[in-house]
């Protein structure tokens, strides 16, 4: 699977939510998530645990006009504690990120307004792409969303939350 994504800091999450709803996003819930990132040779691998479900997410990203194209795979995990122990023992843990995520949806686009422990408020826009997706049209919609949220392209962040928490620059992971 692929998506086009943008990550940014959010000064006022309430105003961001009001603006997103005004442009057609629909509130879809509040998620409490713990992401455990594991050491891997390529890309990133995380175990995402939520209150009622868990899954492994493997992904890699490439820059595209200040936005990120991401290829990813999601696999449900029925026994997250055993999976976490197995992956920790065999791969090692890079970091753990805890957040409360307000989810908003607009067709194939997800807007996350995240309160990340140790970092503060951030947002992510993810336009889920399929074979027929028009990348230019998806990028234009992401740009419109960013404009409504008053986020400029120069404010986009290229690294994951755990890299922000640990102060890593892109490409400098241990």
C-alpha positions as CSV (number, residue, x, y, z in Angstrom):
1,X,0.0,0.0,0.0
2,X,1.1,3.6,-0.5
3,X,0.2,7.0,0.9
4,X,1.2,10.6,0.6
5,X,1.8,12.1,3.9
6,X,2.8,15.4,5.6
7,X,3.8,15.8,9.3
8,X,3.9,19.2,11.1
9,X,3.8,20.8,14.5
10,X,0.4,22.1,15.6
11,X,0.1,25.3,17.7
12,X,-3.6,25.1,18.4
13,X,-5.2,21.6,18.0
14,X,-8.7,22.8,18.6
15,X,-8.4,25.4,15.8
16,X,-6.9,22.8,13.5
17,X,-9.9,20.5,14.2
18,X,-12.4,23.3,13.6
19,X,-10.7,24.2,10.3
20,X,-10.5,20.6,9.1
21,X,-14.2,20.0,9.9
22,X,-15.1,23.2,8.0
23,X,-13.4,21.8,4.9
24,X,-15.3,18.5,5.1
25,X,-13.3,16.3,7.4
26,X,-15.4,14.1,9.7
27,X,-14.4,13.2,13.3
28,X,-13.7,9.5,13.6
29,X,-12.6,9.0,17.1
30,X,-9.8,9.3,19.7
31,X,-7.1,6.6,19.7
32,X,-4.6,6.0,22.5
33,X,-1.6,4.4,20.8
34,X,1.8,3.1,21.8
35,X,4.3,2.5,19.0
36,X,7.4,0.4,19.6
37,X,10.0,0.8,16.9
38,X,12.4,-2.0,16.3
39,X,15.9,-2.1,14.7
40,X,15.7,-3.3,11.1
41,X,18.1,-3.3,8.1
42,X,15.8,-1.2,5.9
43,X,12.8,1.1,6.4
44,X,11.0,1.1,9.7
45,X,9.1,-1.5,11.7
46,X,6.7,-0.7,14.6
47,X,4.3,-2.5,16.7
48,X,1.3,-0.3,17.2
49,X,-0.8,-1.1,20.3
50,X,-4.2,0.4,20.8
51,X,-6.8,-0.3,23.5
52,X,-8.6,-3.1,21.5
53,X,-6.2,-4.0,18.7
54,X,-2.5,-4.2,17.7
55,X,-0.7,-4.6,14.4
56,X,2.8,-4.5,12.9
57,X,3.5,-1.7,10.4
58,X,6.5,-1.9,8.1
59,X,7.2,1.1,6.0
60,X,9.7,3.2,4.0
61,X,9.4,6.8,2.9
62,X,10.8,8.9,0.0
63,X,10.5,12.7,-0.3
64,X,8.2,14.1,-2.9
65,X,8.0,17.9,-3.2
66,X,8.3,18.4,0.6
67,X,5.7,15.7,1.2
68,X,6.6,12.1,1.8
69,X,5.5,9.1,-0.3
70,X,5.3,6.0,1.9
71,X,5.1,2.3,1.0
72,X,3.7,0.3,3.9
73,X,2.3,-3.0,5.0
74,X,0.0,-3.6,8.0
75,X,-0.4,-7.0,9.7
76,X,-2.9,-7.6,12.6
77,X,-1.2,-9.0,15.8
78,X,-3.5,-11.1,18.0
79,X,-1.0,-11.4,20.8
80,X,0.9,-8.1,21.1
81,X,2.8,-8.8,24.3
82,X,4.3,-12.0,22.9
83,X,5.1,-10.3,19.6
84,X,6.7,-7.4,21.3
85,X,8.9,-9.8,23.4
86,X,9.9,-11.8,20.3
87,X,10.8,-8.7,18.3
88,X,12.6,-7.1,21.2
89,X,14.7,-10.2,21.8
90,X,15.6,-10.7,18.1
91,X,15.7,-7.1,16.7
92,X,16.1,-4.7,19.6
93,X,14.0,-1.7,20.4
94,X,14.9,1.7,19.0
95,X,12.2,3.7,20.8
96,X,8.7,3.8,22.1
97,X,6.2,6.6,21.4
98,X,3.0,7.2,23.2
99,X,0.3,9.4,21.9
100,X,-3.4,10.3,21.9
101,X,-4.6,10.7,18.4
102,X,-7.7,12.6,17.2
103,X,-8.7,11.0,13.9
104,X,-10.5,12.9,11.2
105,X,-11.4,11.5,7.8
106,X,-12.2,13.0,4.4
107,X,-12.7,10.3,1.7
108,X,-9.3,8.6,1.3
109,X,-7.5,11.1,3.5
110,X,-6.8,10.8,7.2
111,X,-5.9,13.7,9.4
112,X,-4.3,12.9,12.7
113,X,-4.0,15.5,15.4
114,X,-1.6,13.9,17.9
115,X,-0.7,14.8,21.5
116,X,2.7,13.0,21.7
117,X,4.3,12.4,25.1
118,X,7.5,14.4,25.4
119,X,6.9,16.4,22.1
120,X,3.5,18.1,22.3
121,X,1.0,18.6,19.5
122,X,1.6,17.5,15.9
123,X,-0.5,16.7,12.9
124,X,-0.2,14.2,10.1
125,X,-2.1,14.1,6.8
126,X,-2.2,10.7,5.0
127,X,-3.7,10.4,1.6
128,X,-4.2,6.7,1.0
129,X,-3.3,5.9,-2.7
130,X,-4.3,3.1,-4.9
131,X,-3.4,2.1,-8.5
132,X,-5.8,4.7,-10.0
133,X,-4.9,7.6,-7.7
134,X,-3.9,10.9,-9.3
135,X,-0.8,11.9,-7.3
136,X,-1.1,15.5,-8.4
137,X,-4.8,15.7,-7.3
138,X,-4.0,14.0,-4.0
139,X,-1.1,16.4,-3.5
140,X,-3.4,19.4,-4.3
141,X,-5.8,18.2,-1.6
142,X,-3.1,17.8,1.0
143,X,-1.9,21.3,0.1
144,X,-5.4,22.7,0.6
145,X,-5.6,21.0,4.0
146,X,-2.2,22.4,5.0
147,X,-3.4,25.9,3.9
148,X,-6.5,25.6,6.0
149,X,-4.4,24.6,8.9
150,X,-2.0,27.5,8.2
151,X,1.0,25.2,7.7
152,X,3.6,26.1,5.1
153,X,5.7,23.6,3.1
154,X,8.8,24.7,5.0
155,X,7.2,23.7,8.3
156,X,6.8,20.0,7.2
157,X,8.8,17.5,9.2
158,X,10.6,14.6,7.5
159,X,11.3,12.3,10.4
160,X,9.2,10.1,12.7
161,X,8.1,11.0,16.2
162,X,10.7,8.7,17.7
163,X,13.4,10.5,15.7
164,X,12.2,13.8,17.0
165,X,12.2,12.5,20.5
166,X,15.7,11.2,20.2
167,X,17.1,14.2,18.3
168,X,18.1,12.2,15.2
169,X,18.5,13.8,11.8
170,X,17.3,11.8,8.8
171,X,19.7,9.0,7.9
172,X,21.5,9.1,11.3
173,X,19.8,6.3,13.1
174,X,21.9,4.0,15.4
